[in-house]
Amino acid sequence: DVLRALFGDLLVRYAICSRLEISNEEVAFKFNDYGKPYLEGFPGFHFNVSHSGEWVVCVIDSLPVGIDVETIRQIDMGIARRFFSKDEYDDINAKKTCDKVDYFFQLWTLKESYIKARGKGLSIPLDSFTIKIDDDGIGAKDKNDDTKWFFKQYEICSGYKMAVCSCNDRFPDEIEMIEADQLRKFFSDCIAKTKC
């Protein structure tokens, strides 16, 4: 977890330096009242990070955004009863037994990306809103929030689920893969040039 958190920090700094064309020295993080980091001095730059298993993921946008990645594993479905809304729990139970775990992690990553995009983290109870996946797409129903949120799920590899939530309805079709060696080289070059 410590190593993944470190790579998350490096990935965010890489995205910031690359996209905003600023040096690492100019990157200053602040935190909102709920602990969500933001980039000081750049109110139009939003980001979020998540990690699980072999993956560290980051999303950036000009509007609030959240991301979550999870390793699919066997879980006690009592977690869904305890943390999901009644409608979500009913949707899981309507699935075939072989599809329940997969659907659980679809919902989990969508819910996590939503609360992270809102910037309030787990101060928003997971059962206080409902994620609905149907033929019309993915939506969030939350009596405490009337913001129009948009969602996209990405397939990164088997055994994982990943979801992004944003106020922006434009998502890239594919994700950009950054290898650990690219990060190492980027920051090594920055140090060598003393621009970071």
N, C-alpha and C positions, 0 to 999 in steps of 0.2 A: 504493500500500500504506500509506503514512503517513497519507493522508487516511482510508482505510477503518479503520485502527487507531484514529484519533482518533474517528471516528463510533462505533466499537465501544465505546470508553470512555464516550462520552456516552450511548450507548444503555443501557449497564449502570447508569450513575449515574441516569439517568431512571427505569429500572425499580426501582432500590433506593429512591430518594426517593419515588416514587409509591406503591409497595407497602408500604414500611415507615413511611411518613410521617415521614421524618427529613430533615434538611437535608444539602446537599452537603458542608458542612463536617464533618458527623459521619461521612461515608463514609471509612473507612480500610481499605485493602487490605493483606493479608499474603499470603505465598506459601508453599505447602507445599514439601517437599524436592525436588519435581520441577518446581517453577515454576508450578504452577496457583494462580491467585489465589483468595482467599476474603475474605469480609467480616468484619473483626475485630469481635467482640462480638455476632455474630448467627449462632451455629452452625446454626440451622435455616433459613438462607437460602443456597441454592446457585445458582450461575449459571455460564454458559459462553457464549463468543462465537466467531463464525467470520465470515470474509468472503471473498468471491471475486467477481470481476467487478463488477457493479453492486449487489451485495447485501452487507449487513452484517446478521447475524442474532444473536439473543441468546435464551437460554432461562433461565428461573428456576424453581425448585422448592424444596420443603422437604427434599428428599433429593438425593443426588448425581446430577448430570445432565451430559450432554455434547451438543454440537451440531456439525454440520459442513455447510457448503454448498460446492459445487464447480461451476465452469463446465464443462459437457460439451464436450470437444474431442477431436480425434483424438490417440491416444496409441499408444505402442509397447506391444503386449501382452506384451512381455518384462518389463515392470514387474509385471504380475500374476504371472508365473512367479517373479519374484524376491522379491516382497513378500507374496503371498497364500499361504494354506495350499494344500496339494495339492487338497483337496476343492473349495475355492473356484475354483482354477484349472481343475479339471475341469468345474465348473459353467459357467464362462465359455465354455470350449471346446465345451460341449454346445449352446450357443446358436447361432442362425443368425448368419451373418457380420454382417448388418445390425443385430443386436441386441446384439452383444458390447460395444461401447463404452458403450451405455446401461447394461447390466448391470454393467460394470466400475465405473462411477460410483455405481451403487446400492450395491455392496459397499464401495467406497472410503469413501463418506460414513458408512455404517453402522459400518465399522471405526474410522474416526476418531472418531465420536461415542462409541463404546465406550471407547476408550483415554482420551479426554478425561473421560468420566464417572468412570472409575476413578481419575483424578487422577494418573496416572503417565506420561502422554504417551508419547513414543516410546521410553521405557525398556522398554515392552512391545513386543517385536518383532511386526510385523504378521502374520508367518506362524506365530506361536505360538498362535493361536486361530482359530476358524472361525465365520463368520457364515453361517447357513443360512436361506434364504428358501424357504418352501414353503407348501402349502395351510393349514398350522396356524399360519402367521404367520412372525415373524422371531425367531431365537434366536441366542445366542452359546454356543459350546462352547469352554471354556477350562479345561485341567487345573489351572491355577494359581489359579483363581477359581471358587468355588461360589456366588457371589451370583446371585440371580435378577434378570436385567436385562430391561427391556422397551424396545421400539423402535417408533418411528413415523416414516414418511416423509411429507413434505409436498411438494405440487406448488406451487412459487412462481411459476414461469413457464417457458416452453419454453427449453431450453438450459441448465438448472440442475437439480441434484439436491440435496436437503436431507434430513438424517436427525437424529433426536433419540434419545438413549439415556438411560434413567433407572431408578432403583430403584423408582420409582412407576409403576404401571400405568395411571394416569389421565392422558390427554393431551387437550388441547383439540381439538375437531374442526377448527377453523380457526385460522390464525395472526393475530395482531394486527399490523396494518401501522402503523408510525410513520414519518411523513415527516420529512425533514431540517428543514423549516420548523417542525414541531411541537417538535423538539428545541431549535432555536434560540430559539423563543418561550419554552419552558419555562425555559431557563437565563437568558435575558434577564430574564424576570419574577423569577426567583430573585435575580439580582444587584440588580435594582431594589428588591426588598423587603429586601435584605440578609439573607435567610434561608438563602442557600446559601454 
